[in-house]
Amino acid sequence: MKQGIEKDEILGMLTDMAHSLEETDFNLHESLMEIRETMCLFHSSQLTETGIFLDRMEGKLLQEIKPDLQEQSSLKLELSF
């Protein structure tokens, strides 16, 4: 009986380890893809909400600016006479 591990046993263990690493790599890649998709959807919805908010703020600013512009134009008319 020989002492130690035979060449075929070592090759078998290394092959099993390589298969385990490939499976782990595949699972990690799939997991990261799901996380990326989730993050992209979340950021997209946040950008949409931010765009809506900015549109509302722009509308409010325009409403506030328009009366000021009308007052200024009427003042100019008054000053010119």
Secondary structure by P-SEA (a helix, b strand, c coil): ccccccaaaaaaaaaaaaaaaaaaaaaaaaaaaaaaaaaaaaaaaaaaaaaaaaaaaaaaaaaaaaaaaaaaaaaaaaaac
